[in-house]
Amino acid sequence: MLLDMKKDICQQSVSLMKTNRFILRQITKFVAELNAEYYNEILQEQLTREQFDFIHQSTTPLEDAWGRVTHFYTMIGPHTILLYQPGTPTFMSSVYGNCDLATCHDNCQQNGAILGMGCACFLAKFMTYLSQQYQHMCAQEMVSSNNFHPSLYGKALDICLETFAAEDAAAHGRLLEIKDLLLHVGGQQEIKCELLHLFYLKDIAVQQQNNADYDRIVHSRLRLSQVDFDRLVNRREQYRTYKRFDNYFETATTNDLDKPDSNNGGRDFINSELWHTMRDGILNKNNIFKDQDLARVWLKITFEEFEKNLQQCSPNESLLSTVTRQDLERDYKLEKNEKLMEYYVQLQLGMESLFRSAVIADADIFELKTPSICTILDLIGDLIPEVNLIMKSISIAIGESTKWMIEKKLKDLCQLSIRFSQLPEKLARKATIMKRNHINKLGESDQIGLSVRFENMLRPIVKMKKLSIQQILAIRDTKLLEACCIKLLCNDDINPLTEHDELEIIKKILLELKNIHYSWQLSPDLQTSEEQPAEFQRMNKFVIPDCFFDLQINHRFMKCMEDEPERKHRERVKNYLMRLSESKIAELIGCIDPSESTLNPLLILLLEVQKEKHRFCSIS
């Protein structure tokens, strides 16, 4: 975004207002590129195929008279009419939220400082309808719609205003934003429009104290005198969000070129209330980017760098380029960040082990030979002080219930896993999202946890298995999550038989984890955002290789059907296996070589079925 800015901004001959337009162009171009594809997807969902065909997307940025950039437009004859994207600053239509001109829908102001997704789609619908009406008018008059006919266009615009003005006044308040674009198509003299006042329908309704019946005003064929019209415009000026914005972007006079202070690197603009309103509005606007959290972080970093460079700009200084999308995705996307993925995979392994076996200690890591669950808890609590803190709170909650209570609660975890098969991986993903800042900052020499004994015990394992610092952190955090799960089960905060919301379970477990982090001052920069874990493929995708069916010809019903989703396939196979006898299940388990990794997903499912059948009853 800041590339080549020195060349354009730092020339002494550039006027202040031209500089401001350039800055606005760079800001809106950045936002437009960020959400262009998402906006395109939403338009395809909300518009009919016929309507969407009137929308065009340009590969090169288009800009209006003030420098606001968009990639979308419609055509009227040979002329282009810009279609503003979500995230565009709305100079003409935005008003303060506490005034009577504010348009609210679903308890949210729609005509604020930044164009939202819903309003942008409404403007697109209006523009496509206008193009349709213009073509229809031309067809009726038997003239080519590829040419521009001002009188026919004016009639089409009147029809559109009559059709959409009431909806705009009630739920959007955005037609004013495109008024100048519509009335000066192709740079022509202002188009004659009989229903021009409908752009100000909300203002008229407020003046008449009639906000409840916009349709009556639309169809009343109201005629405003010039005095009344000027009064409406002046009143709106008082409540406009962007005060005196035209002072920043109107065409500069030739005298400006001679002023020595006309070029200040954009400092006046960056220090203005207008910029602060624009910046805060874009950062806080929801649903204008597909990945809102990633976009918000990226924008914040870019805006900070942008302000810093413009404040320091002088003709002899260069401007630094900001963070790239690839850099940011590497820091915040699991799939593109090896550190995050190592932590995530190790944590998921630990949680799968817990939920599948209902044993709190991972024998592969801790090598504990004792069969007593309570002894294992004591040993882990001794190794990891943070776990000990949780176990003490459990002992307070359950008193002297001892082994039987804890073992019962551990079995509840299996029931939870059976009901919510993706719980371990979603829990691991959400925990990774919460701790990603801390993980990204970890160095190989950093200490994990508060116990030297834990580190001493892990040291030979680390050398043997070549574990990274992220994996060691995941091992420690696995034990914390296990203890949190047991605590919530012991306190009956989670009931495996009555829970129905997977994300609510995750939220409870991670809230307990977060409290432990704060109590022991672990990971002080722990993320607290409400980012939801997206669907993530199973680490071991459920596929049964053909070699299995070469030997087990009586079970070919378990083969995946054409275009059958993985989850549906797994559920169907599980239902089939549940109808087999315990001896048949044992026979199938016995014929699988555990070292054959391609059969691991089926082996896990067979063990799950065996456990479930043993718990309830055998159906042959």
C-alpha positions as CSV (number, residue, x, y, z in Angstrom):
1,M,0.0,0.0,0.0
2,L,2.8,2.4,0.8
3,L,5.0,1.4,-2.2
4,D,6.0,4.3,-4.4
5,M,4.3,6.7,-2.0
6,K,7.5,8.8,-1.7
7,K,7.5,9.6,-5.4
8,D,3.8,10.8,-5.3
9,I,3.6,12.5,-1.9
10,C,7.1,14.0,-1.4
11,Q,7.2,16.2,-4.5
12,Q,7.2,19.9,-3.5
13,S,4.8,20.7,-6.4
14,V,2.0,18.5,-5.2
15,S,-0.9,20.5,-3.7
16,L,-2.3,19.6,-0.2
17,M,-5.7,18.6,-1.6
18,K,-4.2,16.4,-4.3
19,T,-2.0,14.8,-1.6
20,N,-5.1,14.1,0.5
21,R,-6.9,12.5,-2.4
22,F,-3.8,10.3,-3.1
23,I,-3.8,9.2,0.6
24,L,-7.5,8.4,0.5
25,R,-7.0,6.5,-2.7
26,Q,-4.3,4.3,-1.1
27,I,-6.4,3.6,2.0
28,T,-9.6,2.7,0.1
29,K,-7.7,0.8,-2.5
30,F,-6.2,-1.4,0.3
31,V,-9.6,-2.1,1.8
32,A,-11.2,-2.7,-1.7
33,E,-8.6,-5.3,-2.6
34,L,-9.0,-7.0,0.7
35,N,-12.8,-7.6,0.4
36,A,-13.4,-7.6,-3.4
37,E,-13.8,-11.4,-3.7
38,Y,-16.0,-11.7,-0.6
39,Y,-18.3,-8.9,-1.8
40,N,-18.5,-10.7,-5.2
41,E,-19.6,-13.9,-3.4
42,I,-22.2,-12.1,-1.3
43,L,-23.6,-10.4,-4.4
44,Q,-24.0,-13.8,-6.2
45,E,-25.9,-15.1,-3.2
46,Q,-28.2,-12.1,-2.8
47,L,-28.9,-11.1,-6.5
48,T,-30.7,-13.1,-9.1
49,R,-28.6,-14.4,-12.0
50,E,-30.2,-11.7,-14.3
51,Q,-29.4,-9.0,-11.8
52,F,-25.8,-10.1,-11.2
53,D,-25.1,-10.0,-14.9
54,F,-25.3,-6.2,-14.8
55,I,-22.5,-6.1,-12.2
56,H,-18.9,-5.8,-13.6
57,Q,-15.7,-6.4,-11.6
58,S,-12.6,-4.5,-12.8
59,T,-9.1,-6.0,-12.3
60,T,-7.8,-2.5,-12.0
61,P,-9.0,-0.1,-9.3
62,L,-11.6,2.6,-10.2
63,E,-11.9,5.8,-8.2
64,D,-14.4,8.6,-7.8
65,A,-13.8,12.4,-7.7
66,W,-12.5,12.2,-4.0
67,G,-10.2,9.2,-4.5
68,R,-12.4,6.5,-3.1
69,V,-11.6,3.2,-4.8
70,T,-13.8,0.3,-5.9
71,H,-13.5,-2.6,-8.3
72,F,-17.2,-2.8,-9.1
73,Y,-19.4,-0.9,-11.5
74,T,-22.5,-1.0,-13.7
75,M,-23.0,0.4,-17.3
76,I,-25.5,2.8,-18.6
77,G,-25.0,2.9,-22.3
78,P,-21.3,3.6,-22.8
79,H,-20.9,5.2,-19.3
80,T,-19.6,3.6,-16.1
81,I,-21.3,4.1,-12.8
82,L,-19.2,3.1,-9.8
83,L,-20.6,0.7,-7.2
84,Y,-19.0,1.3,-3.8
85,Q,-17.7,-1.8,-1.9
86,P,-18.2,-2.4,1.8
87,G,-15.7,-0.5,3.9
88,T,-16.0,2.7,1.8
89,P,-16.1,5.9,3.8
90,T,-19.5,7.5,3.2
91,F,-19.1,11.3,3.1
92,M,-22.5,12.2,1.8
93,S,-24.9,9.8,3.6
94,S,-23.4,9.2,7.0
95,V,-24.8,11.0,10.1
96,Y,-24.3,10.9,13.8
97,G,-26.0,7.9,15.5
98,N,-27.8,10.1,18.1
99,C,-29.7,12.3,15.6
100,D,-33.1,11.8,14.1
101,L,-31.7,11.3,10.6
102,A,-30.0,8.0,11.7
103,T,-31.4,5.0,10.0
104,C,-31.6,2.0,12.3
105,H,-32.3,-1.6,11.3
106,D,-32.1,-4.6,13.7
107,N,-31.1,-2.2,16.5
108,C,-28.0,-1.1,14.5
109,Q,-27.3,2.2,12.7
110,Q,-27.0,1.6,9.0
111,N,-25.9,5.1,7.8
112,G,-22.8,5.5,9.8
113,A,-19.3,6.5,8.8
114,I,-18.5,3.3,6.8
115,L,-20.6,1.5,4.2
116,G,-21.6,-2.0,5.5
117,M,-22.2,-5.2,3.6
118,G,-26.0,-5.0,3.7
119,C,-26.1,-1.4,2.4
120,A,-23.5,-2.1,-0.3
121,C,-25.7,-5.0,-1.5
122,F,-28.8,-2.7,-1.4
123,L,-27.0,-0.2,-3.6
124,A,-26.0,-3.0,-6.0
125,K,-29.6,-4.0,-6.2
126,F,-30.7,-0.5,-7.0
127,M,-28.0,-0.1,-9.7
128,T,-28.9,-3.4,-11.4
129,Y,-32.6,-2.4,-11.4
130,L,-31.6,0.9,-12.9
131,S,-29.7,-0.8,-15.7
132,Q,-32.6,-3.1,-16.3
133,Q,-35.1,-0.2,-16.5
134,Y,-32.9,1.7,-18.8
135,Q,-32.6,-1.2,-21.2
136,H,-36.4,-1.7,-21.0
137,M,-37.0,2.0,-21.8
138,C,-34.6,1.8,-24.8
139,A,-36.3,-1.3,-26.1
140,Q,-39.7,0.4,-25.9
141,E,-38.5,3.4,-27.8
142,M,-36.6,1.1,-30.2
143,V,-33.2,2.8,-29.6
144,S,-29.9,1.2,-28.8
145,S,-29.2,0.8,-25.0
146,N,-25.5,0.9,-25.9
147,N,-25.9,4.7,-26.4
148,F,-26.8,7.2,-23.7
149,H,-30.2,8.8,-23.9
150,P,-30.6,11.3,-21.0
151,S,-34.4,11.6,-21.1
152,L,-34.9,7.8,-21.0
153,Y,-32.3,7.5,-18.3
154,G,-34.1,10.2,-16.2
155,K,-37.3,8.2,-16.5
156,A,-35.6,5.0,-15.4
157,L,-34.0,6.8,-12.5
158,D,-37.5,8.1,-11.4
159,I,-38.9,4.5,-11.5
160,C,-36.0,3.2,-9.4
161,L,-36.4,6.0,-6.8
162,E,-40.1,5.3,-6.5
163,T,-39.4,1.6,-6.1
164,F,-36.5,1.7,-3.6
165,A,-36.7,5.1,-1.7
166,A,-39.0,3.8,1.1
167,E,-36.8,0.8,1.8
168,D,-33.7,3.0,1.8
169,A,-35.3,5.5,4.2
170,A,-36.4,2.7,6.6
171,A,-33.4,0.4,6.5
172,H,-30.3,1.8,4.8
173,G,-30.1,5.6,4.3
174,R,-27.5,5.2,1.6
175,L,-29.0,6.4,-1.7
176,L,-27.6,9.9,-1.0
177,E,-24.1,8.4,-1.3
178,I,-24.6,7.7,-5.0
179,K,-26.8,10.7,-5.9
180,D,-24.0,12.7,-7.6
181,L,-22.9,9.6,-9.5
182,L,-26.4,9.0,-10.8
183,L,-27.1,12.6,-11.7
184,H,-23.8,13.2,-13.5
185,V,-23.5,10.1,-15.7
186,G,-20.6,10.3,-18.0
187,G,-19.7,13.8,-16.7
188,Q,-22.8,15.2,-18.4
189,Q,-24.8,18.1,-17.1
190,E,-27.1,17.2,-14.3
191,I,-29.8,14.8,-15.4
192,K,-33.3,16.0,-15.1
193,C,-35.0,13.9,-12.4
194,E,-38.5,14.6,-11.3
195,L,-38.3,12.6,-8.1
196,L,-34.9,14.1,-7.0
197,H,-36.4,14.8,-3.5
198,L,-36.7,11.1,-2.8
199,F,-33.0,10.9,-2.2
200,Y,-33.9,12.9,0.9
201,L,-37.0,10.9,1.8
202,K,-35.7,10.3,5.4
203,D,-35.2,14.0,5.9
204,I,-38.6,14.8,4.5
205,A,-40.3,12.3,6.8
206,V,-38.4,13.7,9.8
207,Q,-39.5,17.2,8.9
208,Q,-43.1,16.1,8.5
209,Q,-42.8,14.0,11.7
210,N,-44.0,11.0,9.7
211,N,-41.3,8.2,10.0
212,A,-43.9,5.5,10.0
213,D,-45.3,5.8,6.4
214,Y,-42.6,6.5,3.8
215,D,-44.8,5.0,1.0
216,R,-47.4,7.7,1.5
217,I,-44.7,10.4,1.0
218,V,-43.3,8.6,-2.1
219,H,-46.7,8.4,-3.8
220,S,-47.9,11.8,-2.8
221,R,-46.0,13.4,-5.7
222,L,-44.6,16.0,-3.3
223,R,-43.1,19.1,-4.8
224,L,-40.5,21.0,-2.8
225,S,-39.6,24.6,-3.3
226,Q,-36.0,25.5,-3.7
227,V,-36.1,27.1,-0.2
228,D,-37.5,24.0,1.4
229,F,-35.0,21.8,-0.5
230,D,-32.1,24.0,0.7
231,R,-33.4,23.8,4.2
232,L,-33.2,20.0,4.1
233,V,-29.7,20.0,2.8
234,N,-28.5,22.5,5.3
235,R,-30.0,20.6,8.2
236,R,-28.3,17.4,7.1
237,E,-25.0,19.2,7.0
238,Q,-25.3,19.9,10.7
239,Y,-25.4,16.1,11.5
240,R,-23.0,14.9,8.9
241,T,-20.4,12.5,10.4
242,Y,-17.6,13.9,8.2
243,K,-17.5,17.6,8.8
244,R,-16.1,19.8,6.1
245,F,-14.7,16.8,4.2
246,D,-14.9,18.7,0.9
247,N,-12.2,21.0,2.3
248,Y,-9.8,18.1,2.0
249,F,-10.6,16.8,-1.4
250,E,-11.9,19.6,-3.6
251,T,-9.7,20.5,-6.6
252,A,-6.8,22.7,-5.6
253,T,-6.2,26.0,-7.3
254,T,-3.1,26.7,-9.2
255,N,-2.0,29.1,-6.4
256,D,-1.7,26.1,-4.1
257,L,1.2,24.8,-6.2
258,D,3.2,27.8,-5.2
259,K,2.6,27.6,-1.5
260,P,5.7,26.2,0.3
261,D,3.6,24.6,3.0
262,S,1.1,22.9,0.6
263,N,3.0,19.6,0.8
264,N,3.4,18.3,4.3
265,G,3.4,14.6,3.6
266,G,-0.2,14.2,4.5
267,R,0.2,15.2,8.1
268,D,-2.8,17.5,8.1
269,F,-5.0,14.7,6.8
270,I,-3.6,12.0,9.2
271,N,-4.1,14.4,12.2
272,S,-7.6,15.3,11.2
273,E,-10.9,14.2,12.8
274,L,-11.9,13.0,9.4
275,W,-9.1,10.4,9.3
276,H,-9.7,9.3,12.8
277,T,-13.4,8.7,12.1
278,M,-12.6,6.8,8.9
279,R,-9.9,4.6,10.5
280,D,-11.9,3.7,13.6
281,G,-15.0,3.1,11.4
282,I,-13.2,0.6,9.2
283,L,-11.5,-1.2,12.1
284,N,-14.8,-1.6,14.0
285,K,-17.1,-2.4,11.1
286,N,-18.3,-6.0,11.2
287,N,-19.0,-8.4,8.3
288,I,-17.2,-6.5,5.5
289,F,-14.4,-9.1,5.2
290,K,-14.5,-12.8,4.9
291,D,-12.0,-13.4,7.6
292,Q,-12.9,-10.5,9.9
293,D,-10.3,-11.2,12.6
294,L,-7.4,-11.6,10.2
295,A,-8.4,-8.5,8.2
296,R,-8.8,-6.4,11.4
297,V,-5.3,-7.3,12.6
298,W,-3.8,-6.6,9.1
299,L,-5.6,-3.3,8.9
300,K,-4.5,-2.2,12.3
301,I,-0.8,-3.0,11.6
302,T,-1.1,-1.3,8.2
303,F,-2.8,1.9,9.5
304,E,-0.2,2.2,12.3
305,E,2.6,1.9,9.8
306,F,0.8,4.3,7.5
307,E,0.4,7.0,10.1
308,K,3.9,6.6,11.3
309,N,5.4,7.0,7.8
310,L,3.2,10.0,6.9
311,Q,4.0,11.8,10.1
312,Q,7.7,11.4,9.5
313,C,7.7,12.0,5.7
314,S,10.0,14.6,4.3
315,P,11.2,15.0,0.7
316,N,14.4,13.2,1.5
317,E,12.9,10.3,3.4
318,S,11.6,7.1,2.0
319,L,8.4,5.4,3.2
320,L,8.5,1.8,4.5
321,S,6.3,-0.9,3.0
322,T,3.9,-2.5,5.5
323,V,3.4,-6.1,6.3
324,T,2.3,-8.3,3.4
325,R,-0.7,-10.6,3.4
326,Q,1.6,-13.6,3.2
327,D,3.4,-12.6,6.4
328,L,0.2,-12.0,8.2
329,E,-1.3,-15.3,7.2
330,R,1.8,-17.1,8.2
331,D,1.5,-15.5,11.7
332,Y,-2.2,-16.1,12.1
333,K,-3.3,-19.1,9.9
334,L,-2.6,-22.5,11.3
335,E,-2.1,-24.1,7.9
336,K,0.6,-21.6,7.0
337,N,2.5,-21.4,10.3
338,E,4.7,-24.3,11.2
339,K,5.0,-23.2,14.8
340,L,1.2,-23.1,15.3
341,M,0.7,-26.3,13.4
342,E,3.2,-28.2,15.6
343,Y,1.5,-27.0,18.8
344,Y,-2.0,-27.8,17.3
345,V,-1.1,-31.3,16.2
346,Q,0.7,-32.2,19.5
347,L,-2.3,-30.8,21.5
348,Q,-4.8,-32.7,19.4
349,L,-2.8,-35.9,19.8
350,G,-3.0,-35.5,23.6
351,M,-6.7,-34.6,23.6
352,E,-7.5,-37.6,21.3
353,S,-5.6,-39.8,23.7
354,L,-7.5,-38.5,26.7
355,F,-10.9,-38.7,25.1
356,R,-10.4,-42.0,23.4
357,S,-8.9,-43.8,26.4
358,A,-10.2,-41.8,29.4
359,V,-6.7,-42.0,31.0
360,I,-5.3,-38.7,32.1
361,A,-1.6,-39.6,31.6
362,D,-0.3,-40.2,28.1
363,A,1.9,-43.2,28.6
364,D,3.9,-42.3,25.5
365,I,5.0,-39.1,27.2
366,F,5.0,-39.7,31.0
367,E,5.7,-43.5,31.0
368,L,3.7,-44.1,34.1
369,K,3.2,-47.8,34.8
370,T,0.8,-47.6,37.8
371,P,-2.9,-48.6,37.1
372,S,-4.2,-46.2,39.8
373,I,-5.9,-43.1,38.2
374,C,-5.6,-41.2,41.5
375,T,-1.9,-42.0,41.8
376,I,-1.4,-40.8,38.2
377,L,-3.2,-37.5,39.1
378,D,-1.0,-37.1,42.1
379,L,2.2,-37.7,40.1
380,I,1.2,-35.3,37.4
381,G,0.2,-32.7,39.9
382,D,3.6,-33.1,41.5
383,L,5.3,-32.7,38.1
384,I,3.2,-29.8,36.9
385,P,2.3,-27.3,39.7
386,E,-0.5,-25.7,37.6
387,V,-2.3,-29.1,37.3
388,N,-1.9,-29.5,41.1
389,L,-3.7,-26.2,41.6
390,I,-6.7,-27.6,39.6
391,M,-6.7,-31.0,41.4
392,K,-6.8,-29.2,44.8
393,S,-9.9,-27.3,43.7
394,I,-11.4,-30.7,42.6
395,S,-10.7,-32.3,46.0
396,I,-12.5,-29.4,47.6
397,A,-15.4,-29.9,45.3
398,I,-15.8,-33.7,45.6
399,G,-14.5,-34.2,49.2
400,E,-13.5,-37.8,49.9
401,S,-15.1,-39.4,46.9
402,T,-11.7,-40.8,46.0
403,K,-11.0,-43.2,43.1
404,W,-14.4,-44.2,42.2
405,M,-15.7,-40.7,41.6
406,I,-12.6,-39.7,39.5
407,E,-12.7,-42.8,37.4
408,K,-16.4,-42.3,36.8
409,K,-15.8,-38.8,35.6
410,L,-13.0,-40.0,33.3
411,K,-15.5,-42.4,31.7
412,D,-17.8,-39.5,31.2
413,L,-15.2,-38.0,28.9
414,C,-15.6,-41.1,26.6
415,Q,-19.3,-40.5,26.5
416,L,-18.6,-36.9,25.6
417,S,-16.3,-37.9,22.8
418,I,-18.8,-40.4,21.4
419,R,-21.5,-37.7,21.3
420,F,-19.2,-35.0,19.9
421,S,-16.6,-36.8,17.8
422,Q,-14.8,-33.6,16.7
423,L,-14.5,-32.1,20.2
424,P,-10.8,-32.9,20.7
425,E,-9.7,-31.4,17.4
426,K,-11.9,-28.3,17.7
427,L,-10.7,-27.8,21.3
428,A,-7.1,-28.1,20.2
429,R,-7.8,-25.6,17.3
430,K,-9.5,-23.1,19.6
431,A,-6.7,-23.3,22.2
432,T,-4.1,-22.7,19.5
433,I,-6.0,-19.6,18.3
434,M,-6.1,-18.4,21.9
435,K,-2.3,-18.8,22.4
436,R,-1.0,-18.0,19.0
437,N,0.7,-14.7,20.0
438,H,2.5,-16.5,22.8
439,I,3.5,-19.4,20.5
440,N,4.8,-17.1,17.7
441,K,7.1,-15.4,20.3
442,L,8.5,-18.7,21.8
443,G,12.2,-19.3,21.4
444,E,13.9,-22.7,21.8
445,S,15.7,-21.5,25.0
446,D,12.4,-20.5,26.7
447,Q,11.3,-22.3,29.8
448,I,7.9,-24.0,29.8
449,G,5.9,-24.1,33.0
450,L,7.0,-23.6,36.6
451,S,8.5,-27.0,37.4
452,V,12.2,-27.9,36.9
453,R,11.2,-31.5,37.5
454,F,8.9,-31.4,34.5
455,E,11.7,-30.1,32.3
456,N,14.2,-32.6,33.6
457,M,11.9,-35.5,33.0
458,L,11.2,-34.3,29.5
459,R,14.8,-33.6,28.5
460,P,15.7,-37.2,27.4
461,I,12.4,-37.5,25.7
462,V,12.9,-34.3,23.8
463,K,16.3,-35.4,22.6
464,M,14.9,-38.9,21.6
465,K,11.8,-37.6,19.8
466,K,13.3,-34.2,18.8
467,L,10.4,-32.3,20.2
468,S,10.3,-28.5,19.5
469,I,9.5,-25.9,22.1
470,Q,6.0,-25.7,20.7
471,Q,5.4,-29.4,21.2
472,I,6.7,-29.2,24.8
473,L,4.3,-26.4,25.5
474,A,1.5,-28.5,24.0
475,I,2.4,-31.4,26.2
476,R,2.1,-29.2,29.3
477,D,-1.1,-27.6,28.1
478,T,-2.6,-31.0,27.3
479,K,-2.3,-31.9,31.0
480,L,-3.8,-28.6,31.9
481,L,-6.8,-29.2,29.6
482,E,-7.2,-32.7,31.0
483,A,-7.4,-31.4,34.5
484,C,-9.8,-28.7,33.5
485,C,-12.1,-31.3,31.9
486,I,-12.1,-33.4,35.0
487,K,-12.8,-30.4,37.2
488,L,-15.8,-29.3,35.1
489,L,-17.1,-32.9,35.1
490,C,-16.6,-33.2,38.9
491,N,-18.4,-29.9,39.5
492,D,-21.2,-31.0,37.1
493,D,-20.6,-27.9,34.9
494,I,-20.5,-30.3,32.0
495,N,-22.9,-33.2,31.8
496,P,-22.1,-35.6,28.9
497,L,-25.6,-36.8,28.6
498,T,-27.4,-33.5,28.4
499,E,-25.0,-31.2,26.6
500,H,-26.0,-30.3,23.0
501,D,-23.7,-27.5,21.9
502,E,-20.2,-28.5,21.0
503,L,-18.9,-24.9,21.0
504,E,-20.4,-24.2,24.4
505,I,-18.5,-27.2,25.9
506,I,-15.3,-25.8,24.3
507,K,-16.0,-22.4,25.7
508,K,-16.4,-23.7,29.3
509,I,-13.1,-25.8,29.1
510,L,-11.1,-22.9,27.7
511,L,-12.5,-20.4,30.2
512,E,-11.2,-22.7,32.9
513,L,-7.9,-22.9,31.1
514,K,-7.8,-19.1,30.8
515,N,-8.4,-18.6,34.5
516,I,-5.5,-20.9,35.3
517,H,-3.3,-18.9,33.0
518,Y,-4.2,-15.7,34.7
519,S,-3.9,-17.2,38.2
520,W,-0.4,-18.5,37.5
521,Q,0.6,-15.7,35.1
522,L,1.3,-18.1,32.3
523,S,1.2,-16.7,28.7
524,P,0.3,-13.1,29.8
525,D,-0.6,-12.2,26.2
526,L,-3.2,-15.0,26.0
527,Q,-5.7,-14.1,23.2
528,T,-9.3,-13.4,24.4
529,S,-11.0,-12.9,21.1
530,E,-14.2,-14.7,20.3
531,E,-12.9,-16.1,17.0
532,Q,-14.6,-19.4,16.3
533,P,-12.7,-22.5,15.2
534,A,-13.5,-23.2,11.6
535,E,-14.2,-26.8,10.4
536,F,-10.8,-28.5,10.3
537,Q,-10.1,-31.8,8.7
538,R,-9.3,-34.7,10.9
539,M,-5.6,-35.3,11.4
540,N,-6.2,-38.9,10.2
541,K,-8.9,-38.6,7.6
542,F,-11.4,-41.5,7.8
543,V,-10.6,-43.6,4.7
544,I,-10.6,-47.4,4.5
545,P,-8.0,-48.6,2.0
546,D,-9.0,-51.2,-0.7
547,C,-6.4,-53.7,0.7
548,F,-8.7,-54.2,3.7
549,F,-11.6,-55.4,1.6
550,D,-9.3,-57.8,-0.3
551,L,-9.2,-59.8,2.9
552,Q,-12.6,-58.9,4.4
553,I,-14.9,-59.5,1.5
554,N,-17.9,-59.9,3.8
555,H,-17.7,-56.3,4.9
556,R,-17.7,-54.4,1.6
557,F,-20.7,-52.5,2.8
558,M,-18.1,-50.3,4.6
559,K,-16.7,-49.0,1.3
560,C,-17.1,-45.3,0.7
561,M,-19.9,-44.5,-1.7
562,E,-19.3,-42.1,-4.6
563,D,-19.3,-38.4,-3.4
564,E,-20.1,-39.5,0.2
565,P,-18.7,-36.9,2.7
566,E,-16.1,-38.3,5.2
567,R,-18.3,-37.7,8.2
568,K,-21.3,-39.4,6.7
569,H,-19.1,-42.3,5.7
570,R,-17.7,-42.7,9.2
571,E,-21.2,-42.5,10.8
572,R,-22.6,-45.2,8.3
573,V,-19.7,-47.5,9.0
574,K,-20.1,-47.0,12.8
575,N,-23.8,-47.9,12.6
576,Y,-22.9,-51.0,10.6
577,L,-20.3,-52.1,13.1
578,M,-22.7,-51.5,16.1
579,R,-24.9,-54.2,14.6
580,L,-22.1,-56.8,14.7
581,S,-21.4,-59.0,17.7
582,E,-18.5,-58.4,20.1
583,S,-16.7,-61.4,18.7
584,K,-16.9,-60.0,15.2
585,I,-15.6,-56.7,16.3
586,A,-12.7,-58.4,18.1
587,E,-12.0,-60.5,15.0
588,L,-11.8,-57.3,12.8
589,I,-9.5,-55.6,15.4
590,G,-7.3,-58.7,15.4
591,C,-6.8,-58.7,11.6
592,I,-5.5,-55.1,11.6
593,D,-1.8,-54.4,11.7
594,P,-1.3,-51.3,14.0
595,S,1.9,-50.4,12.2
596,E,-0.2,-49.9,8.9
597,S,-0.9,-46.2,9.2
598,T,-3.6,-46.3,6.5
599,L,-5.7,-48.5,8.8
600,N,-5.4,-46.3,11.9
601,P,-8.7,-44.4,11.4
602,L,-10.6,-47.7,11.1
603,L,-8.8,-49.2,14.1
604,I,-9.7,-46.1,16.2
605,L,-13.4,-46.5,15.1
606,L,-13.4,-50.3,15.9
607,L,-11.9,-49.6,19.4
608,E,-14.5,-46.9,19.9
609,V,-17.3,-49.3,18.9
610,Q,-15.9,-52.1,21.1
611,K,-15.8,-49.7,24.1
612,E,-19.4,-48.5,23.5
613,K,-20.7,-52.1,23.1
614,H,-19.0,-53.2,26.2
615,R,-20.5,-50.3,28.1
616,F,-24.1,-51.0,27.0
617,C,-25.0,-54.3,25.4
618,S,-24.0,-56.6,22.5
619,I,-26.2,-56.6,19.4
620,S,-25.5,-59.5,17.1
